[in-house]
Amino acid sequence: MGKINYIKWAKLIVGTVSACLIAKMLGLQFFTAAGIITLLSIQDTRKETFVIATKRLLIFAIMTLLSMVIFPLTGYNVMGFGMVLVPYLFFCLALKMPEAIAPIAVLCTHYMSVGNCSLQMILNEFFILFIGAGTGVVLNLFIPSNKKKI
């Protein structure tokens, strides 16, 4: 078993719980997704964390536009989700953003679950992403990593 990076371990725990609590206090649906996005966002360096957060915001916009067009035509069901995934995955891979695939696809399933891409729902998902990724960025800005030792 390798050495545990206790600073990163603490950031992951504090960040995940904090993001969930913030999203819940704001009354967001699917608030736990904010914590999972934080968990997936915290990287070993500040730059990596910021780059991933920025990529996820771009891919979120693309996924939301695709969802707004495709779901009403195909239905808010598994087949509709599959139809959204076809161009969505193409964009993720073509833009070299594979780290955005899973968390943003989860946000897409929230549109499917509630059966709409209303402005209220889009804002809900945006705030989940913003809180989750933002928490990761803030923690990496203020809590140092062990990279300097390497």
N, C-alpha and C positions, 0 to 999 in steps of 0.2 A: 504494500500500500504506500502510495506516494505521500509527500508532505502536503498538509492542508494549508492553503492560503487563508489564514484566519480573518484577514482584513476583507477579502472578497466574500468569504462566508458570511461575515457580519453584514456587509453591504447587501447581499442577496436577501437575507432575512429581514433586515430593517426596511429595505426598499420595497420588497413584496408586500409586507404587512402594511406599510405606510400608504402605498398606492391603493390597496384595497380599501383601507379606511377612508382615504380622501374621496375616492369614487363613491363609496357608500354614503358618506356625509352629504355629497352633492346629489344623492338620490338617483344615481345612474343605474340603469338596468345592466345586468351582467357585470356588476362592479368587480368581481373577482378576476375578470380578464385583465384589468389594469395591473394587478399584481403579477400575473403571468407574463405580461409584456415587460414589466420591470425585470423580472427574473431572466428573460431572454435578452434584455437590452444591456445589462451590465457586462461590460467587456474588461479586458485587462488594462486598457489605457483610456484616457479621456477622449482622445481622438477617435478611437474605434467606436466607443459608445455614441459619440455625437454623429459620426458618419452613418451608423446603423439607424439611429433615430431619424435622421434626415431622409434616408432611403425609404424607411417605413412610411413616413408622411407622404412622399411622392406616390408610392405604390398604393397607399390607402385611397388617395384621390382617384387613381386609375381604377381600382377595384370598385369604388363607390359609383363612378360613372358607368362602368360596365354593369353593375347590379341594377342601377336605375333604368337601364335600357333592356337588359335581358330578362330579369325576373318578371316584369309585367307581361312580357311576351310568352314566356315559358311556364310561368307559375313559380310560386315560392315553395319549391319542393326540391327533392334530391336531384331530379333531372335538371331543373333550372340551375341548381348549384353547379352541377357538372358542366352545363353550358357556360356559366360564368367563368369556371376554371379554365376552359380552353384558351380564351384570349388572355386571361389573367396570368396564367403560368407562362404563356409566351412572352408577355411584357416583363415579368420578373426575370426570366432567363435571358432575354435579349438585352435587358438593361443591366445585367450582371448584379442582380439583387436577390440571390437565393435566400439570404437571411430574412427577407421580408415575407417569404411564402407562407409559412405556418401561422404566425400571429395575425396577419392581415386576413388570411383565409378564415380564421376563427371569427374575426369581426364580420366577415361576409355571412357566416352561418347565423349570426344574430339577426340580420335582415330577413333571412329565410325563416327563422324561428318566429318572429313577430308578424311576418307576412307583409312587410312594407319597407319602402325606402323613403319614408317621409322626412321632412327637414328635421323634425324632432329626433327621429331615429338616427339620422346621419350625424347630428350634433352629439347625440349620446355616444356613438361609436368614435367620433373624433375626440371627444373628451376622455374616453377610455384610453385611446392611443396616446394622447397628449400627456395625461397623468402618468401612464405607465412608462413611456419613453422618457418623459421629463424627469421623473423620479430617478431613473437610472443616470441621466446626464448630471443632475444636481448632486447625487451622491458621489459620482466620480470626480466632480469638480472640487468638492470639499473634503473628501476622505481620500487620502493618498493611497496609491497601490504600492506593491512591492517591486515594481519594474525598475526603480532606481538601483536597487541592490544587485540586479542582474547585470 
